Amino acid sequence: MRLSILIITVSNYEYILLDWDGNLAKTLDIWLDACKEPLEKRGLKLSDEEVASSFGAFAKHIKQWGFDDIEAIIDEADMIAKQKLPNVELYPETLEVLESLQAAGKKLALITTSPHENIKPMLDKYNIGQFFMTIVG
């Protein structure tokens, strides 16, 4: 039912931009845990909400939390996430939505803050790269 509502909603649009993290793939918990771990190792225990609110400005928040080794923390978080990303799952309706949008003649692009090296293996794993005209990472 939700899928038919989506197709009707986008019927006036020729181009559809989709996000990877938390939209097509269940990566938010991976990134949340990856960001928390290096902070906890340094003695800072934050709630999921506090860490999630730092997304998009993590380096700034690290500094506000009193740490000077910003790059080291970011590198650790990235390494932790990269170890877990190969096991990421797609949301249950992802493939159906992509197929339906393609069948409706929509031109799709994947827009993400994740580097190509992080998402390419998963696009290949789930064989969904062909749905996108372009991928911007």
C-alpha positions as CSV (number, residue, x, y, z in Angstrom):
1,M,0.0,0.0,0.0
2,R,2.8,2.5,0.9
3,L,4.5,1.7,-2.4
4,S,1.5,2.7,-4.5
5,I,1.3,6.0,-2.5
6,L,4.9,6.6,-3.2
7,I,4.5,6.1,-6.9
8,I,1.5,8.4,-7.1
9,T,3.3,11.0,-5.0
10,V,6.3,11.1,-7.4
11,S,4.3,10.8,-10.6
12,N,4.9,14.4,-11.5
13,Y,8.7,14.1,-11.2
14,E,11.0,12.8,-13.8
15,Y,14.1,12.7,-11.6
16,I,14.2,11.1,-8.1
17,L,17.1,11.6,-5.8
18,L,17.5,9.0,-3.1
19,D,19.8,8.9,0.0
20,W,21.7,5.8,1.0
21,D,22.2,6.0,4.7
22,G,19.0,5.4,6.7
23,N,16.9,5.6,3.5
24,L,17.8,2.6,1.4
25,A,20.2,0.9,3.7
26,K,20.1,0.2,7.4
27,T,23.4,2.0,8.1
28,L,22.4,4.4,10.9
29,D,23.0,2.0,13.7
30,I,26.4,1.1,12.2
31,W,27.4,4.8,12.1
32,L,26.0,5.5,15.6
33,D,28.0,2.6,17.2
34,A,31.1,3.5,15.2
35,C,31.0,7.1,16.4
36,K,30.2,6.2,20.0
37,E,33.0,3.6,20.4
38,P,36.1,5.9,20.1
39,L,34.4,8.4,22.4
40,E,33.6,5.8,25.0
41,K,37.2,4.5,24.8
42,R,38.2,8.0,25.8
43,G,35.8,8.1,28.7
44,L,32.9,9.9,27.2
45,K,29.6,8.0,27.3
46,L,26.8,9.7,25.3
47,S,23.3,8.7,24.6
48,D,22.3,7.6,21.1
49,E,20.4,10.9,20.7
50,E,23.4,13.0,21.6
51,V,25.6,11.2,19.1
52,A,23.0,11.1,16.4
53,S,22.5,14.9,16.7
54,S,26.2,15.3,15.9
55,F,25.9,13.7,12.5
56,G,26.8,16.1,9.8
57,A,29.0,18.1,12.2
58,F,30.8,15.3,14.1
59,A,34.2,17.0,14.1
60,K,32.8,20.2,15.6
61,H,31.0,18.2,18.3
62,I,34.2,16.2,19.1
63,K,35.9,19.5,19.8
64,Q,33.0,20.8,21.9
65,W,33.2,17.5,23.9
66,G,36.7,18.5,24.8
67,F,38.9,16.3,22.6
68,D,41.9,17.6,20.6
69,D,42.5,14.3,18.7
70,I,39.6,15.0,16.3
71,E,41.2,13.3,13.2
72,A,42.1,10.2,15.2
73,I,38.5,9.8,16.5
74,I,37.1,10.3,13.1
75,D,39.6,7.8,11.6
76,E,38.7,5.2,14.3
77,A,34.9,5.7,13.7
78,D,35.4,5.3,10.0
79,M,37.5,2.1,10.5
80,I,34.9,0.6,12.8
81,A,32.1,1.5,10.3
82,K,34.0,0.0,7.4
83,Q,34.3,-3.3,9.2
84,K,30.6,-3.5,9.7
85,L,29.3,-2.0,6.5
86,P,29.7,-5.2,4.4
87,N,27.0,-6.8,6.6
88,V,24.5,-3.9,6.1
89,E,21.0,-4.8,5.1
90,L,18.6,-3.0,2.8
91,Y,15.3,-1.8,4.2
92,P,12.7,-4.5,3.3
93,E,11.0,-2.5,0.5
94,T,14.1,-1.0,-1.1
95,L,14.3,-3.3,-4.1
96,E,10.6,-3.1,-4.7
97,V,10.7,0.7,-4.6
98,L,13.6,0.9,-7.0
99,E,12.0,-1.6,-9.4
100,S,8.7,0.3,-9.3
101,L,10.3,3.7,-9.9
102,Q,12.3,2.3,-12.8
103,A,9.2,0.7,-14.3
104,A,7.4,4.1,-14.0
105,G,10.1,5.6,-16.1
106,K,11.8,7.6,-13.3
107,K,15.4,8.6,-13.6
108,L,17.1,7.8,-10.3
109,A,20.2,9.2,-8.6
110,L,21.8,8.1,-5.4
111,I,23.0,11.0,-3.3
112,T,25.0,10.3,-0.1
113,T,27.6,11.7,2.2
114,S,29.2,8.2,2.2
115,P,32.3,7.8,0.1
116,H,31.9,5.6,-3.0
117,E,34.3,3.1,-1.5
118,N,31.8,2.5,1.3
119,I,28.7,2.0,-0.8
120,K,30.0,0.4,-4.0
121,P,30.5,-3.1,-2.5
122,M,26.9,-3.0,-1.1
123,L,25.5,-1.8,-4.4
124,D,27.2,-4.8,-6.0
125,K,26.2,-7.2,-3.3
126,Y,22.5,-6.3,-3.7
127,N,22.8,-5.7,-7.5
128,I,21.1,-2.3,-7.3
129,G,23.7,-0.1,-8.9
130,Q,22.1,-0.4,-12.3
131,F,19.0,1.5,-11.0
132,F,20.9,4.8,-10.7
133,M,21.9,7.1,-13.6
134,T,24.4,8.7,-11.3
135,I,25.8,8.3,-7.8
136,V,27.1,11.3,-5.9
137,G,29.1,10.6,-2.8
